[in-house]
Amino acid sequence: MPATGFRLSIDIQAAPEAVFDYLTDFSRHGEWSANPLTIEQVSKGPVGVGSRFRSRAEVNGLHIEAEFELTDFQRPLLIAFAGKDSTGKYAHRFKIKPNPGGTHLVRTIRFELSLRQWLIYQVLLYPVRIPAGRKALRLLKARMEKQP
């Protein structure tokens, strides 16, 4: 299966710990997603490596359900999760770096796709996926900078 992905970054005027805590509250991801999104934890206990979640998203009229699991959880520096849905397997990684005045956040998204999905993805990468990713980071920044 072909793999592909992209990386985006943004500076946020908030402490790395605050950014990490907001990102690990998965029930709030819909607040800054570029598309309607809900996420619920399906495993018991505190959030950490191995925690499992279910998400429901709407993208261009399509309803996509996914399940994912946290694969890395290093407060306040790194969050990663991997899962699968009808579009293929994916992995998200949020790397958090302190910088003057706040946080530099790097978001990397990798996809493992069938050849057909990969071809479709290549057509949609620049006009859809990357703009949606940038919008999500701008929304995240706006949310974080409004919070005390």
Phi, psi and omega per residue, in radians:
M1 nan 2.367 3.091
P2 -1.229 2.559 3.060
A3 -2.011 2.560 3.118
T4 -2.705 3.051 3.124
G5 2.972 -2.966 3.112
F6 -2.747 2.907 -3.120
R7 -2.331 2.379 3.100
L8 -2.340 2.724 3.110
S9 -2.514 2.825 3.135
I10 -2.746 2.657 3.020
D11 -1.743 2.361 -3.092
I12 -2.212 2.301 3.105
Q13 -1.483 1.265 3.087
A14 -2.738 2.683 -3.128
A15 -1.136 2.526 3.113
P16 -0.926 -0.667 3.140
E17 -1.108 -0.682 3.127
A18 -1.183 -0.715 3.108
V19 -1.117 -0.813 3.131
F20 -1.026 -0.841 -3.101
D21 -1.096 -0.682 3.121
Y22 -1.173 -0.768 3.140
L23 -1.141 -0.558 -3.111
T24 -1.513 -0.008 2.966
D25 -1.610 1.435 -3.007
F26 -1.087 -0.409 3.102
S27 -1.137 -0.272 -3.120
R28 -1.743 -0.010 -3.126
H29 -1.045 -0.521 3.100
G30 -1.102 -0.373 3.124
E31 -1.175 -0.457 -3.080
W32 -2.193 0.103 3.091
S33 -1.228 2.572 3.100
A34 -1.279 -0.298 3.139
N35 -2.272 2.744 3.089
P36 -0.962 2.312 -3.033
L37 -2.643 2.401 2.954
T38 -2.267 2.506 3.123
I39 -2.353 2.383 3.063
E40 -2.299 2.504 3.077
Q41 -1.373 2.301 -3.141
V42 -1.884 -0.210 3.064
S43 -1.658 2.805 3.129
K44 -1.559 2.768 3.021
G45 1.632 -3.141 -3.133
P46 -1.200 2.730 3.138
V47 -1.238 2.273 3.111
G48 -3.049 -3.092 3.138
V49 -0.912 2.299 -3.122
G50 1.667 -0.263 3.088
S51 -1.074 2.434 -3.103
R52 -2.009 2.558 -3.067
F53 -2.403 2.771 3.019
R54 -2.172 2.362 3.116
S55 -2.175 2.695 3.049
R56 -2.336 2.163 -3.118
A57 -2.241 2.718 3.011
E58 -2.127 2.107 -3.105
V59 -2.253 1.980 -3.139
N60 0.891 0.758 3.103
G61 1.469 -0.129 3.108
L62 -1.619 2.404 3.067
H63 -1.714 2.154 -3.089
I64 -2.141 2.133 3.057
E65 -1.842 2.476 -3.100
A66 -2.481 2.777 2.980
E67 -2.216 2.427 3.135
F68 -2.547 2.867 -3.090
E69 -2.346 2.450 3.067
L70 -1.212 2.253 -3.132
T71 -1.917 -0.287 3.087
D72 -2.642 2.493 -3.052
F73 -2.717 1.588 -3.102
Q74 -2.163 1.559 -3.108
R75 -1.154 2.272 0.016
P76 -1.844 0.481 -2.932
L77 -1.842 -0.430 -2.985
L78 -2.697 2.360 3.017
I79 -2.340 2.323 3.081
A80 -2.505 2.546 3.067
F81 -2.582 2.734 -3.127
A82 -2.401 2.603 -3.135
G83 -2.888 -2.913 3.108
K84 -2.631 2.671 3.055
D85 -2.599 -2.913 -3.086
S86 -1.176 -0.252 3.135
T87 -1.617 -0.128 3.131
G88 2.278 -2.910 3.093
K89 -1.638 2.611 -3.114
Y90 -2.563 2.820 3.049
A91 -2.476 2.333 3.087
H92 -2.028 2.488 3.114
R93 -2.425 2.254 3.074
F94 -2.017 1.963 3.103
K95 -1.802 2.197 -3.037
I96 -1.958 2.162 3.139
K97 -2.192 2.258 3.039
P98 -1.110 2.500 3.005
N99 -2.525 2.919 -3.129
P100 -0.996 2.166 3.117
G101 1.518 0.053 3.116
G102 2.728 -2.137 -2.948
T103 -2.422 2.440 2.936
H104 -1.833 2.092 -3.090
L105 -1.913 2.249 3.073
V106 -2.036 2.130 3.125
R107 -1.943 2.153 3.113
T108 -2.045 2.306 3.109
I109 -2.180 2.212 3.117
R110 -2.098 2.489 3.134
F111 -2.202 2.464 2.989
E112 -1.997 2.015 -2.945
L113 -2.216 2.783 2.959
S114 -1.238 2.899 3.138
L115 -1.024 -0.750 3.127
R116 -1.083 -0.816 3.136
Q117 -1.097 -0.676 -3.138
W118 -1.095 -0.754 3.132
L119 -1.094 -0.770 3.103
I120 -1.100 -0.757 -3.140
Y121 -1.023 -0.751 -3.124
Q122 -1.055 -0.623 3.119
V123 -1.237 -0.591 -3.060
L124 -1.644 -0.183 -3.032
L125 -0.956 -1.032 -3.041
Y126 -1.361 -0.681 -3.141
P127 -1.394 -0.354 -3.041
V128 -2.170 -1.051 -2.983
R129 -1.125 -0.883 -3.097
I130 -1.169 -0.778 3.062
P131 -1.040 -0.679 3.106
A132 -1.137 -0.696 3.098
G133 -1.111 -0.734 3.106
R134 -1.139 -0.736 3.122
K135 -1.059 -0.757 -3.139
A136 -1.058 -0.757 3.134
L137 -1.156 -0.655 3.081
R138 -1.118 -0.707 3.101
L139 -1.142 -0.709 3.092
L140 -1.058 -0.813 3.125
K141 -1.023 -0.816 -3.127
A142 -1.077 -0.736 3.115
R143 -1.114 -0.809 -3.091
M144 -1.161 -0.642 -3.069
E145 -1.400 -0.223 3.052
K146 -1.507 -0.407 -3.066
Q147 -1.390 2.569 3.113
P148 -1.226 nan nan
